[in-house]
Amino acid sequence: FGGHDRYFVTRGAGVLAVDSPRAMFRYLDCLKAIGFDKFLYDYFGERPALSAKKSTLRRTPPDAAAGWHQDGALFPTEVRALNLWAAFSRCGIDAPSIDMFAKRFNHSVDQGVPGKDYIDAVSDDNAARYGLAHVVRPEFEPGDALLFDEMALHRTGVDASMTKTRYAVEMWFFAASMFPHGQVPLHF
C-alpha cells in the first residue's frame, strides 16, 4: 500500500479494514457463520477473494461530499465483483446513507467531471441522463446490508437536513480468477 491509497481512504472519513485487523476478522467470522462465503462461491462459481485495498470501515459525517461513480471504472480490465455495504448505525434519514440507481448497468457510464481528483467520478448531469427517478436512498438499521456489483452507479446519500454521522463497512469481493491488478487479494 502506498501513501496515496491510505490518503484517499482517510480523506473519505474511513480506515482500511486491514488497518483494523481485529474488527475485520471478527466481521469476516460473522459473515462465514451465516454462510456468506458459500453464497459468494455460488455466485462467482469459484472461490472468492477479498480486496484489502477496497474494503473500508467508514465514518461518514453529515457534511460529506457525494459524487456519483461506478467502482468498476477503477479497474483496467473486466472483473466480477460484489460489494457488501453494511450499516453499523442507523442511516438514511438523519445520517448519510447511499444513493443508488435501482437499475442494472452493463457498461461504464460517461464520466466527465473535470478537476476532480478521483478518476471514477460521474458528473451530476451525466448521472441525470440515466433517470434520477431510478435513484433510491435506503434507510438502514445497524446490521442491514446492500449487495451491489462493480457497475452499480451510486454515491454517498447525504443532504443538508442530516445531522448525524453514519458508521458502515464496505467489503469488495471478487471472483479469484478475475481479481483486478493493483489490488491486494485476501483469501475468503
ChimeraX attribute file (.defattr): number of C-alpha atoms within 10 A of each C-alpha:
attribute: neighborCount
match mode: 1-to-1
recipient: residues
	/A:1	10
	/A:2	6
	/A:3	7
	/A:4	9
	/A:5	12
	/A:6	16
	/A:7	13
	/A:8	14
	/A:9	18
	/A:10	16
	/A:11	9
	/A:12	17
	/A:13	16
	/A:14	20
	/A:15	20
	/A:16	22
	/A:17	23
	/A:18	18
	/A:19	13
	/A:20	12
	/A:21	11
	/A:22	11
	/A:23	13
	/A:24	19
	/A:25	13
	/A:26	11
	/A:27	14
	/A:28	15
	/A:29	15
	/A:30	12
	/A:31	14
	/A:32	14
	/A:33	10
	/A:34	10
	/A:35	12
	/A:36	15
	/A:37	19
	/A:38	17
	/A:39	13
	/A:40	20
	/A:41	16
	/A:42	12
	/A:43	15
	/A:44	18
	/A:45	12
	/A:46	14
	/A:47	18
	/A:48	29
	/A:49	23
	/A:50	23
	/A:51	24
	/A:52	19
	/A:53	20
	/A:54	21
	/A:55	23
	/A:56	26
	/A:57	26
	/A:58	22
	/A:59	20
	/A:60	21
	/A:61	18
	/A:62	20
	/A:63	16
	/A:64	16
	/A:65	13
	/A:66	17
	/A:67	19
	/A:68	23
	/A:69	27
	/A:70	21
	/A:71	21
	/A:72	21
	/A:73	18
	/A:74	14
	/A:75	15
	/A:76	10
	/A:77	11
	/A:78	12
	/A:79	19
	/A:80	19
	/A:81	27
	/A:82	23
	/A:83	22
	/A:84	17
	/A:85	21
	/A:86	20
	/A:87	22
	/A:88	19
	/A:89	18
	/A:90	21
	/A:91	26
	/A:92	20
	/A:93	18
	/A:94	18
	/A:95	24
	/A:96	30
	/A:97	26
	/A:98	21
	/A:99	21
	/A:100	21
	/A:101	21
	/A:102	15
	/A:103	12
	/A:104	11
	/A:105	15
	/A:106	9
	/A:107	11
	/A:108	17
	/A:109	21
	/A:110	15
	/A:111	19
	/A:112	15
	/A:113	18
	/A:114	10
	/A:115	7
	/A:116	12
	/A:117	9
	/A:118	11
	/A:119	15
	/A:120	22
	/A:121	23
	/A:122	24
	/A:123	18
	/A:124	14
	/A:125	12
	/A:126	15
	/A:127	20
	/A:128	13
	/A:129	10
	/A:130	15
	/A:131	11
	/A:132	13
	/A:133	9
	/A:134	12
	/A:135	18
	/A:136	14
	/A:137	20
	/A:138	17
	/A:139	16
	/A:140	21
	/A:141	14
	/A:142	13
	/A:143	12
	/A:144	16
	/A:145	17
	/A:146	14
	/A:147	13
	/A:148	16
	/A:149	20
	/A:150	23
	/A:151	21
	/A:152	25
	/A:153	25
	/A:154	23
	/A:155	20
	/A:156	18
	/A:157	23
	/A:158	25
	/A:159	18
	/A:160	8
	/A:161	12
	/A:162	16
	/A:163	15
	/A:164	17
	/A:165	20
	/A:166	20
	/A:167	22
	/A:168	23
	/A:169	22
	/A:170	20
	/A:171	22
	/A:172	23
	/A:173	28
	/A:174	24
	/A:175	21
	/A:176	21
	/A:177	13
	/A:178	14
	/A:179	22
	/A:180	21
	/A:181	11
	/A:182	11
	/A:183	14
	/A:184	14
	/A:185	19
	/A:186	14
	/A:187	10
	/A:188	19
